[in-house]
């Protein structure tokens, strides 16, 4: 039986949700790994396992390129020329594959529906570049849920800096203290904490290969659907007792 919508209560604790993309809403590793290995192949390097490339995700594509090449090169040999060659190979490969192998995590649509039914404003806050984020959101059917999108190149700063979270709150017209950030990594937690937002973490994402149990968050929720229940239900009480 479909879950009944939760009516947003007068005097509710939160007005907005700031959602990470990679590792939180979608498993994008299949696309990113394909593009990273296409880049490596063009440079005469062997493919890397998806599980390893997953640990490189979270600080933007340029960092993914750097770490994918650093697997075979000493830091001193990662010259600007080599990194430029990597970028020239990665970007076209990722444009071709972006969104074709990525999948939504379980509970995402159900959770977004609950949030929308509860009157919450929603934004994606990601370190992924705009040129890849917007097509991915559209292809995945997530765009209609979002009132704002803040990407890795929207500002000069990106997560873990608080600026993207603060910018998202400003776009939504809500106070940071009335917002909940939901992510899967230390960058999400640090950015949200510094911005003054409540923070939830999902355990199934990337987080550079580390457990989310070590993160400074208000709660770990098993899915976006569970995050919606926390925010619209007893999140305030959970926050006070955390």
QUISUL-V525233 format. One record per residue. RES is the residue in three letters. NEAR is the number of other C-alpha atoms within 10 Angstrom. Layout:
RES/NEAR, RES/NEAR
This chain:
UNK/3, UNK/5, UNK/9, UNK/8, UNK/13, UNK/17, UNK/14, UNK/20, UNK/12, UNK/6, UNK/7, UNK/15, UNK/19, UNK/24, UNK/25, UNK/28, UNK/30, UNK/31, UNK/25, UNK/26, UNK/24, UNK/23, UNK/23, UNK/24, UNK/28, UNK/20, UNK/21, UNK/23, UNK/22, UNK/20, UNK/21, UNK/27, UNK/24, UNK/22, UNK/23, UNK/29, UNK/22, UNK/21, UNK/26, UNK/21, UNK/13, UNK/14, UNK/14, UNK/9, UNK/14, UNK/12, UNK/15, UNK/15, UNK/11, UNK/16, UNK/13, UNK/14, UNK/23, UNK/22, UNK/16, UNK/23, UNK/26, UNK/26, UNK/17, UNK/18, UNK/22, UNK/17, UNK/13, UNK/22, UNK/25, UNK/19, UNK/19, UNK/22, UNK/22, UNK/14, UNK/12, UNK/13, UNK/13, UNK/9, UNK/12, UNK/7, UNK/13, UNK/16, UNK/11, UNK/9, UNK/10, UNK/14, UNK/16, UNK/15, UNK/14, UNK/22, UNK/19, UNK/12, UNK/21, UNK/24, UNK/17, UNK/14, UNK/19, UNK/20, UNK/14, UNK/11, UNK/15, UNK/21, UNK/23, UNK/13, UNK/13, UNK/19, UNK/15, UNK/18, UNK/17, UNK/14, UNK/17, UNK/20, UNK/17, UNK/17, UNK/19, UNK/22, UNK/17, UNK/25, UNK/28, UNK/19, UNK/14, UNK/20, UNK/16, UNK/20, UNK/21, UNK/25, UNK/24, UNK/27, UNK/27, UNK/28, UNK/27, UNK/24, UNK/16, UNK/16, UNK/11, UNK/16, UNK/21, UNK/16, UNK/15, UNK/20, UNK/20, UNK/12, UNK/13, UNK/16, UNK/12, UNK/17, UNK/17, UNK/8, UNK/17, UNK/17, UNK/15, UNK/19, UNK/23, UNK/25, UNK/25, UNK/20, UNK/16, UNK/17, UNK/11, UNK/8, UNK/13, UNK/23, UNK/23, UNK/21, UNK/17, UNK/21, UNK/18, UNK/29, UNK/32, UNK/20, UNK/19, UNK/26, UNK/26, UNK/13, UNK/14, UNK/20, UNK/12, UNK/16, UNK/17, UNK/26, UNK/15, UNK/16, UNK/28, UNK/26, UNK/29, UNK/32, UNK/32, UNK/28, UNK/27, UNK/23, UNK/22, UNK/30, UNK/27, UNK/18, UNK/22, UNK/30, UNK/21, UNK/15, UNK/22, UNK/18, UNK/26, UNK/25, UNK/25, UNK/27, UNK/29, UNK/23, UNK/19, UNK/16, UNK/22, UNK/26, UNK/22, UNK/18, UNK/15, UNK/13, UNK/15, UNK/21, UNK/12, UNK/8, UNK/21, UNK/14, UNK/23, UNK/20, UNK/20, UNK/19, UNK/18, UNK/15, UNK/22, UNK/27, UNK/19, UNK/19, UNK/28, UNK/26, UNK/18, UNK/18, UNK/26, UNK/23, UNK/18, UNK/12, UNK/21, UNK/17, UNK/11, UNK/13, UNK/15, UNK/8, UNK/8, UNK/9
